[in-house]
Every structure is written in structure tokens, then in C-alpha cells.
Amino acid sequence: KFSYVSNFYGAMSIFVNKNLNTSSRILSYLLKSGIFLRSLVSYTKRSLKIVYPVIIDAALFFISFLLSVYFRFHIFPNKSYIFIISVYILVWIVIMWLFGIYLRKNRLTLLKTFNAIFVGFFVNSSITYFLKEYAYSREVILASTLWALFFLLSWRTVLKIKNFFVEKNILLNKITLLVVSKNMLKATIDEKFNSSHI
């Protein structure tokens, strides 16, 4: 996909260079600037399509921890615990990547997402035993896992339903209804009939 974008906008730049002479430097500069900005937007959009599941998952993992800490201790975690939470989130993201969830064909798979979060729970729970500097309340980790299951499976389910409606074109068909009077319809038919026999 990126090579396609590069080739397309590269061809546009070559076209500008070949077809605009030195007397059109300002126009050439404006066109090249427009091509560059448009290609930058295109690259950005395509990059976001690749990384958006990671960003959404990381944000929802973080929200899951915030909710778990708040309901357990009635406070939000301070700066020192934010780093520890980030380590747990990184572990989950890496495990989900190892499960292939961030491949395009698996982005919305519910079973693999469930399994990856479940495995991540055991890995993060083991951290509390073997790495004391990253130890955290196992009750918070369990609650965060449950919240993460809810959030991560929910947004994938919603997107799967949305994609299903789009693919099947359900509720998206536009029906155009033309209302004309009987006399107008008869006049139109007579006009076409007479014109075809002249």
C-alpha cells in the first residue's frame, strides 16, 4: 500500500517537472507543495489504519486499570504507579501482537482477543511474584482483566456489526420516490409518443 502511494505521487511529481517549464516556477512550486501535502495526508491515514487497533487497545487497557484502582482504593494511581501500569499494558500489547491480533485479517477476531487477554493476565500475575519492583495488587490485575475483556471485545463487536451492515448494504439503500400528477404523467407520455413518430 505504501509503495502504491509512493509511486502515485512520485509519478505526479515527474509529470509536473516534465510539463512545466522554468517560466512557471511559482506554479510548479505550488503544485509540488500540494502533492507533498496530499501524499503526507495519505501516508498518515494509511499508517493510522495499521496502528489504530494498538492505540485503541492500549487506551482501553489504561482505562481498565484506572477503573480497577479507583474501585479498589477509591483513588487514581499516582505517577509512580503509572509506570508500573504501563509495563502491564506493554505486556498485554506484546502478547496480543504475538497472537497475531494486529494482522489485518485478525483485528476484529473475538476468540483470539479473549485468549490473548487471558494469557496476559497470567503473565502479569506472575510479575507480582518474580519482579517485586513491578508488583501490584493481584485484585487490581484481575479486575483490570475483566474490564479489558469487556472493553476490547465490545469495540470489536460493534465494528464487526457495523462492517456487516455496510457489506450487506443494510439500512443504507436510498429510495428515490418521484411523485407526479396524473395529468403531467399523461402529458409526458403523449409528448414522447408524438416525438418518436414525427
HUGI-V730283 format. One record per backbone hydrogen bond with DSSP energy under -0.5 kcal/mol. CO is the residue of the C=O (numbers start at 1). NH is the residue of the N-H. If there is no record, write none. Layout:
BEGIN
co:CO nh:NH
co:CO nh:NH
END
This chain:
BEGIN
co:1 nh:5
co:2 nh:6
co:3 nh:7
co:4 nh:8
co:5 nh:9
co:6 nh:10
co:7 nh:11
co:8 nh:12
co:9 nh:13
co:10 nh:14
co:11 nh:15
co:12 nh:16
co:13 nh:17
co:14 nh:18
co:15 nh:19
co:16 nh:20
co:19 nh:21
co:21 nh:24
co:22 nh:25
co:24 nh:28
co:25 nh:29
co:26 nh:30
co:27 nh:31
co:28 nh:32
co:29 nh:33
co:30 nh:34
co:31 nh:35
co:32 nh:36
co:33 nh:37
co:34 nh:38
co:35 nh:39
co:36 nh:40
co:37 nh:41
co:38 nh:42
co:39 nh:43
co:40 nh:44
co:41 nh:45
co:42 nh:46
co:43 nh:47
co:44 nh:48
co:45 nh:49
co:46 nh:50
co:47 nh:51
co:48 nh:52
co:51 nh:55
co:52 nh:56
co:53 nh:57
co:54 nh:58
co:55 nh:59
co:56 nh:60
co:57 nh:61
co:58 nh:62
co:59 nh:63
co:60 nh:64
co:61 nh:65
co:62 nh:66
co:63 nh:67
co:64 nh:68
co:65 nh:69
co:66 nh:70
co:67 nh:71
co:68 nh:72
co:69 nh:73
co:69 nh:74
co:69 nh:75
co:70 nh:74
co:78 nh:81
co:78 nh:82
co:79 nh:83
co:80 nh:84
co:81 nh:85
co:82 nh:86
co:83 nh:87
co:84 nh:88
co:85 nh:89
co:86 nh:90
co:87 nh:91
co:88 nh:92
co:89 nh:93
co:90 nh:94
co:91 nh:95
co:92 nh:96
co:93 nh:97
co:94 nh:98
co:95 nh:99
co:96 nh:101
co:97 nh:100
co:100 nh:103
co:103 nh:106
co:103 nh:107
co:104 nh:107
co:106 nh:109
co:109 nh:113
co:110 nh:114
co:111 nh:115
co:112 nh:116
co:113 nh:117
co:114 nh:118
co:115 nh:119
co:116 nh:120
co:117 nh:121
co:118 nh:122
co:119 nh:123
co:120 nh:124
co:121 nh:125
co:122 nh:126
co:123 nh:127
co:124 nh:128
co:125 nh:128
co:126 nh:129
co:126 nh:130
co:127 nh:131
co:130 nh:132
co:131 nh:134
co:132 nh:135
co:137 nh:141
co:138 nh:142
co:139 nh:143
co:140 nh:144
co:141 nh:145
co:142 nh:146
co:143 nh:147
co:144 nh:148
co:145 nh:149
co:146 nh:150
co:147 nh:151
co:148 nh:152
co:149 nh:153
co:150 nh:154
co:151 nh:155
co:152 nh:156
co:153 nh:157
co:154 nh:158
co:155 nh:159
co:156 nh:160
co:157 nh:161
co:158 nh:162
co:159 nh:163
co:160 nh:164
co:161 nh:165
co:162 nh:166
co:163 nh:167
co:164 nh:168
co:165 nh:169
co:165 nh:170
co:166 nh:169
co:169 nh:172
co:169 nh:173
co:173 nh:175
co:174 nh:176
co:175 nh:177
co:176 nh:178
co:177 nh:179
co:178 nh:180
co:181 nh:185
co:182 nh:186
co:183 nh:187
co:184 nh:188
co:185 nh:189
co:186 nh:190
co:187 nh:191
co:188 nh:192
co:189 nh:193
co:190 nh:194
co:191 nh:195
co:192 nh:196
co:193 nh:197
co:194 nh:197
co:195 nh:198
END
